[in-house]
């Protein structure tokens, strides 16, 4: 369909605006996976009145923030290490663990691979299979891990597939890894968007296993990627202590620490977000299942992955048709291990979602 193909990264707004003669303000960012409600108004108001907090150092142990996270996740506060976004914690974890042979559940977020490239570890991918609807076969993964690896990285729910592993399957997997001396890192960036959080979170497993760290943050669910607040949870207190020793002191600023406390206590915002995402995700999946151009998969995150089934229609063609209407989706051709033509888009406000559905249904 298209003659000239441009390659864009998910956040390449300036380049896209230049090529398509669009104003950044007019683009609906279906590629960013950020909560469409934006920052909580309640949190904004409270933060605005507390800016003088920047005149003092944060508490070096982030006691109040850790207590809030402890209550939010139902784990002891000593299991928690706050950091400058989950990026800092991924880097610290890899540096301290110093793995030799890493297996990454793919296709997934490229940051894990980037951080591993600074360590001496080999990197291999275990591919979720499209023919299994990207549902993980735990027994097969355990067989693959046996005797070959010392580090496993999982994103759950996974980006870009929106698939998820149940907590019972995770218990089986982490238990097997413990017997093989394999450390497991689980990135739960999108877990708060899941229909039933308790059914897939590994946080409670940190009470049972010491070969596990779970990472979370506020970038996507709380619409605060600029806050750079992430936190790691592990029952391995010795390991957490070593990570903390290597961490730059006060790596999270005072405002970020306070914002984290306020966000995680904002029950109205949490309720509104979940109500919006869960209902819109169901509506979109239901509508898309009736459009033969696309194949859908079970979705647990705030985004949906589609496989294009129409011959000669590429992911770029769909991206192009959408961006001409000011709707910026993600062309998934840059993701490792995704064989075929795929697009991904996150759930935005109902009227924007309807606009996107209308464009997708015409292709």
N, C-alpha and C positions, 0 to 999 in steps of 0.2 A: 504493500500500500504506500509506504513512504519512500521517497527517493533519497533524501539525505538524512542520515542518522547521526544525531548528536548524543554524546554520552554525558549524563548529569549525575552528580552525587545527590543523595537525599537532601542535603542542606544548601545546595548550590543556587540559592534564590536569585542572586545578582545576575548570574550567567543566564538563567532561565528567563528572567525579566527582559534582558537585553535581546535575546533571540526571538522571544514571542511578543515583544513590545507591551509588556504588562507592568503594572505598578505593584510593588511588593504588598502594599496594603490591600489590594484586591484579590490576593491569592489565598485560597483555603488550603491550609497545609495538611493534607491527608497523609503525608509521608513521615511526619514527625513523631507520631505515637504519643502525643501529649494530651492530657485531659482538656477537652474543649471548653470547660467551664472557666479555665484560667485560674490564677491565684485566688485563694479564698478572700473575699472582701473583709471578713472578720479578721483574718490574719494580717491583711494589709493595714487595716486601721490600727490594730494593736502594735504592729511593728513601727508604723509612722510615729507613734507617740513615745517610742522607746529608743530613738536613734542615738541618744546620749550614751547608750551602752557601748558604742564604738570607742569611747574615751577610756575604757578599761580592758585589760586582758581578759580573755575567756578563762573560766575555771579549767585548769590544765587537765583535770580528770573528767570534765563534762558531766558532773554528778547528776544535776537536775535533768539534763537531756537523757542520760542513760537510764534514769529512773522512769522517765516518760516512755522510752522505748521498751523498757522492761515490762511495764504495764500493758502497753500496746501489743506486744508479742507474747506475753505470758512466759517470759524466761527471766532468770536471775540477772540483775544489772551487771554482775561481774562477768557475764558471758558476752558483753557488748563492747565493741570498739567503734566509736564514731570516726569518720574521716572526711577528707575533702572529695566528696563524690565517691561512687563505688570504684572509679578509675584508680584512685590512690590506693584503695584497699586491695584491688586486684594486683597492683604492682607490688605492694608490701607482702601480700600473701605468697606470691610467686618467688619474690626475693628471699623470704624467710624459709619457705619450703624447699626451695632450690631443687625442683624436680629434674629427673634425667630423661624420662620418657612420658610424654603427655598424650592423652587421648581426649579429643574434643568432640562432643556430640554436635553434629552438623546437619544441615546448614545452620549457621548462627552468626552472631555479632562478631565483627572483625577485631574488636579491641583485645580479646583474649589472646589471639594470635600475635598481635602487635607487642603486647607485654611479654609474652613468652619468648619472642625473638631476641629480647635483651638478656635472656637467661641462656644457659647452655643446653636447654632441653630440646629433644626431638619433638616434633608435632605431627600427629596424625589425626584424621577425622574418622569418626564412626558415623556413617550416613543413615539418617532416618529415611525410610523408604516411602516414596510417593504411593506405591501400590498398596502399602499398609495404612494409607491416610496419615502418614508421619507419626503413627502410634509406635512407641518404642517396644521392642521385644527384649525384655529384661534378661531372659535366659541367654539369648544370643549375645547380648552385650557383655554379660559376665564371662561367657566363654572366650570372647575376644580379649577381654582384659587380663585373663589368667596368665600370670608369669611374664607379661611383656611391659607393663606400665606401672608407674608409681604415682601418677596424678591424673585425675579425671575432672573435666570441666563440663558443667551442664547449665543451661539457661532454662528455667522452668517457671511459668510457661515460656516456650521457646520463641525467639525472634529469628526468622520471619514466619515460621509455620503456624504459630499460635496454638500449637499442640501442647499437651501437658502430661506429666507422669504422676500417677496417684501416689499418695503418701505411703501406702502399703508396698507398692513397687519400689519406692525410694528406700524404704526400710530394708527390703530384701537386697537391694543394690549396695547400699552403704555397709550393710552387714557383711556381704561378700567382700567388698573392698577392704574392710577392716581385717579380714582373714588373710588378705594378700598384701597388707601394708601399703594400700593405695589411699592417698588423701583425696577427698572429694570437695570440690568447690561448686556450690549451687547458687546461681544468680537468680534472685527472685524479684527483679525489677518490676515485673508485670503481675505479680501474684494477687495484688489487691483487686484486680479486675476480674478474677476468676469467679464463676458462678458460686462455688463453695470453696472459700479460701482454705479452710481446715482440711479439705479432702486432698489438697496438693502441696501445702507448705511443708517444708522439711524442718522448720524451726523447732518443733517439739522433739525431733530426733537428736538435736544437739544435747539433750539431757541423757541420751542413751549411748551416743558414739563420740569418740574423741578424734576421729579421722574425718571430720566434717566442718566446713564453715559455710554459712549461708550469708549472702550479701543482699542488701536492700537499699533503697534510696527514696528521694522525694521528687526526682526529675519528671516522671511520667504521670503517676497517679495524682500527685499534688501540684502538677504543672509548674515545677520550680527548678528547671535544669540549670538556671543561672545561680542557684543557691549553693550548688556543689556540696550537698550533704548526702553522705552515704553512711551505712553502718554494717559492720560484720558481726555475726553471732556464732560463737563456738563454745563448746563445753571443755575444750582443751585449753585450760587456763595458762599452762606453761607456754604454749604456742602463741596465745594472744598476748602474753607479756612480752615475748620476743618481738612480735610485730610492733607493739607499742614502743619498745625501746628504739626501733629503727625509724619510727614515724617522726616527722618534723614536729617539734613542740607547737601547740596551738594551731594545728593544721586547719582546723575549722574556725572561722571567725565568730565573734560574739553574736553578731546578728543572725548568722546561719544557725548557731546553736539554739538561740531563742526561737527563731522561726520554726525549727524542728519540733520544739516542745509544743508550740501553738498549733502547728499543722496536725500533729498526731492526736491532739485532743479535740479537734474540730469535728464533732460527731455529725452535725448537720451537713457539712461539706462532704464527709465520707458517704453519708446516706444518699445525698443528691447525686453524687458521682456514680455510685453503684446502680442506683435506679435508672439513670440515663443510659449508662453503658450496657447494662444487662438487657434492657428492653430494646434498645436500638440494634444491638448485636443480633438478637433473635429476629427482629424485623428484617434486617438486611440479609441474613443468611436464608431466611424463608423466601424472600423475593428472588435472591440469586439462584436458589435451587431450581427455580422455574425458568431460568434463562439458559438454554442449551449451549451457549457460547462458552460458559465457564463451569469448572468443577470446583465445588467448595469442600472444605474440611471442617471437622469440629474445631471450634475456636474458644480458647480460654483467656486470651489476652484482649486488649482493647483494639485489636486489629484483625483483619481477615486476609488470608492468602487465597488467591484464585489462580487456577491453572486455566490457560486459554486453550480451548478445544477446537476452535475454528481454524481450518487449514489456511495458511498464509496470513493470519492475523497475528502480529507479534506483540510482545510486551511494550515495545517502543511505540507501535501504532496506537495502543490503548492509552499510554502516557500522553502522547501527542494530542489525541482527541480530547482528553480530559483537561490538559493544561490550556488548550484554546478556549475552554470555558472557565478558566481561572481556578481549576481544581487540580492540585498537585499531588498525584499519587506516587508510589514507589515502583519503578521498573526494577524487577528483581534479577535482571540478567547478571548483575555483578556479584551475587551471592554464590559462594562455593557450594558444590554438591546439589544444586538445584538443576535438574535436567529437564529442559522443556521451556515453555514460555509462561512466566508467572508475573503477577502483579500483587502488591500488598497495599492496603490502605487502612488507616485507623478510623475509629468511630468519632464523628464530629457531631455538631448539633443536628437535630432531626431535619431541618429544612435543607441543610447542606448535604446530608446523606441522601435525601430524596433527589437532589440535583445530580449527584454522582450516579445514583441508580438509573436515572433517566438517560445519562450519557452512555453508561455501560450497556444498557438494554438496546441501544440503537446500533451497536457494533456487530 
